Amino acid sequence: MQKNNLIEYFIHPTSIIDTNVTIGKNTKIWHFCHILQNSLIGESCSFGQNCVIGPNVKIGNQCKVQNNVSIYEGVECQDDVFIGPSVVFSNVLNPRAFIIRKNEYKKTLLKRGCSIGANATIICGNTIGKYALIGAGSVITKDVEDYALVVGNPARIIGWVDKSAKKLVFKDNKAYSENEACFYYLEHGRVICEND
């Protein structure tokens, strides 16, 4: 356990932490990770081996990032986000090796509680809604609605899930979640939880 201004966290000795990085209490950073300058990582997060974060990336509390994920500048994760192994992010729409486009980074926002399955690709400039569930191997090319279950290339909505990622079954645009003891409503192609 390492200490930084009385904040305790774990960093494996093989990982590199650049200057001006903030890491929250109880966060664990495992083998061969690199956290670049000016990144902000919340409390109780976990990073599997071979992750690269930043620079200038903000990650909320209680996020879990699995092995082999690079979260580039322009990506922001709110609290409780799950990112599966080998998920791919981009931050430029039209990259060229011989053109510097750092001033063209597109923001990608992962809202609270969303989960991204293994090997999914997230094209930059899109927002993944709260508690959305992205299937393994999916390619996200546009915004994803809150509570949406999406799969495929390009990803498309095939259903809706509750906060615990259980599929919702709607009758007359209303679904009951036994896990949360509350109702969800489907209105104009969007899902709303009565507890939001």
MOKA-V171749 format. One record per residue. N is the residue number from 1. RES is the residue in one letter. SS is DSSP state (H for helix, E for strand, C for the rest). OMEGA is omega in radians with two decimals (999 if undefined). D_LAST is the distance of its C-alpha to the last C-alpha in whole Angstrom. Layout:
<<N;RES;SS;OMEGA;D_LAST> <N;RES;SS;OMEGA;D_LAST>>
This chain:
<<1;M;C;3.10;37> <2;Q;E;-3.14;37> <3;K;E;3.09;36> <4;N;E;-3.09;35> <5;N;C;3.11;35> <6;L;C;3.05;35> <7;I;E;-3.07;31> <8;E;E;3.09;32> <9;Y;E;3.13;31> <10;F;E;3.02;34> <11;I;E;3.10;35> <12;H;C;-3.09;38> <13;P;C;3.14;41> <14;T;C;-3.10;41> <15;S;C;-3.11;38> <16;I;E;3.09;39> <17;I;E;3.14;37> <18;D;C;3.13;38> <19;T;C;3.06;38> <20;N;C;3.06;35> <21;V;C;3.08;32> <22;T;E;-3.14;30> <23;I;E;-3.09;29> <24;G;C;-3.13;26> <25;K;C;3.07;27> <26;N;C;3.06;28> <27;T;C;3.14;27> <28;K;E;3.12;30> <29;I;E;-2.99;32> <30;W;C;-2.93;34> <31;H;C;2.91;37> <32;F;C;3.07;38> <33;C;C;3.06;35> <34;H;E;3.09;36> <35;I;E;-3.04;33> <36;L;C;-2.98;34> <37;Q;C;3.06;35> <38;N;C;3.06;32> <39;S;C;-3.11;29> <40;L;E;-3.13;26> <41;I;E;-3.09;25> <42;G;C;-3.10;23> <43;E;C;3.01;23> <44;S;C;3.06;23> <45;C;C;3.08;24> <46;S;E;3.11;26> <47;F;E;3.10;29> <48;G;C;-3.06;31> <49;Q;C;3.04;34> <50;N;C;3.05;35> <51;C;C;3.05;32> <52;V;E;-3.10;33> <53;I;E;2.99;30> <54;G;C;0.22;31> <55;P;C;3.01;32> <56;N;C;3.13;30> <57;V;C;3.09;27> <58;K;E;3.13;24> <59;I;E;-3.08;22> <60;G;C;-3.12;19> <61;N;C;3.02;19> <62;Q;C;3.07;19> <63;C;C;3.10;20> <64;K;E;3.14;23> <65;V;E;-3.08;25> <66;Q;C;-3.04;28> <67;N;C;2.94;32> <68;N;C;3.11;33> <69;V;C;3.01;30> <70;S;E;3.12;31> <71;I;E;-2.98;28> <72;Y;C;3.05;30> <73;E;C;-3.08;30> <74;G;C;3.12;27> <75;V;E;3.07;24> <76;E;E;3.09;21> <77;C;E;3.01;19> <78;Q;C;-3.08;16> <79;D;C;2.96;15> <80;D;C;3.14;16> <81;V;C;3.05;17> <82;F;E;3.10;20> <83;I;E;-3.06;23> <84;G;C;-3.08;26> <85;P;C;3.05;29> <86;S;C;2.99;31> <87;V;C;-3.09;28> <88;V;E;3.02;30> <89;F;E;2.97;28> <90;S;C;3.07;30> <91;N;C;3.07;30> <92;V;C;-3.09;33> <93;L;C;-3.06;33> <94;N;C;-3.05;37> <95;P;C;2.96;39> <96;R;E;3.14;42> <97;A;C;-3.04;44> <98;F;C;3.10;46> <99;I;E;3.09;44> <100;I;C;-3.09;42> <101;R;C;-3.12;38> <102;K;H;3.12;36> <103;N;H;-3.12;36> <104;E;H;3.14;34> <105;Y;C;3.10;31> <106;K;C;-3.13;28> <107;K;C;3.02;25> <108;T;E;-3.09;23> <109;L;E;3.04;19> <110;L;E;-3.04;17> <111;K;C;-3.04;14> <112;R;C;2.97;12> <113;G;C;-3.13;13> <114;C;C;3.12;15> <115;S;E;-3.13;18> <116;I;E;-3.08;21> <117;G;C;-3.10;24> <118;A;C;3.04;28> <119;N;C;3.04;30> <120;A;C;3.08;27> <121;T;E;-3.12;28> <122;I;E;3.10;26> <123;I;C;-3.03;28> <124;C;C;3.10;27> <125;G;C;-3.10;25> <126;N;C;3.09;22> <127;T;E;3.04;18> <128;I;E;-3.02;17> <129;G;C;-3.11;13> <130;K;C;3.11;11> <131;Y;C;3.04;11> <132;A;C;-3.14;14> <133;L;E;-3.10;18> <134;I;E;-3.11;21> <135;G;C;3.13;24> <136;A;C;3.08;27> <137;G;C;-3.12;29> <138;S;C;3.07;27> <139;V;E;-3.09;28> <140;I;E;-3.10;25> <141;T;C;3.12;27> <142;K;C;-3.14;24> <143;D;C;3.10;20> <144;V;E;-3.12;18> <145;E;C;3.01;15> <146;D;C;3.06;11> <147;Y;C;-3.12;12> <148;A;E;2.98;15> <149;L;E;-3.06;18> <150;V;E;3.09;21> <151;V;E;2.96;25> <152;G;C;3.13;28> <153;N;C;-0.08;30> <154;P;C;-3.08;29> <155;A;C;3.11;26> <156;R;E;-3.14;24> <157;I;E;3.06;21> <158;I;E;3.14;22> <159;G;E;-3.09;19> <160;W;E;-3.12;16> <161;V;E;3.05;14> <162;D;C;-3.08;12> <163;K;C;3.13;11> <164;S;C;3.11;14> <165;A;C;3.02;16> <166;K;C;-3.10;17> <167;K;E;3.12;18> <168;L;C;3.07;16> <169;V;C;-3.06;19> <170;F;C;2.99;18> <171;K;E;-3.06;20> <172;D;C;3.09;20> <173;N;C;-3.13;17> <174;K;E;3.11;15> <175;A;E;3.13;15> <176;Y;E;3.08;14> <177;S;E;3.11;14> <178;E;C;-3.14;16> <179;N;C;-3.06;15> <180;E;C;-3.10;12> <181;A;C;3.12;13> <182;C;E;-3.13;10> <183;F;E;2.98;11> <184;Y;E;-3.10;10> <185;Y;E;3.10;11> <186;L;E;-3.08;14> <187;E;E;3.08;15> <188;H;C;3.10;17> <189;G;C;3.09;17> <190;R;E;3.12;13> <191;V;E;3.12;11> <192;I;E;3.08;7> <193;C;E;-3.11;5> <194;E;C;3.13;6> <195;N;C;3.13;4> <196;D;C;999;0>>
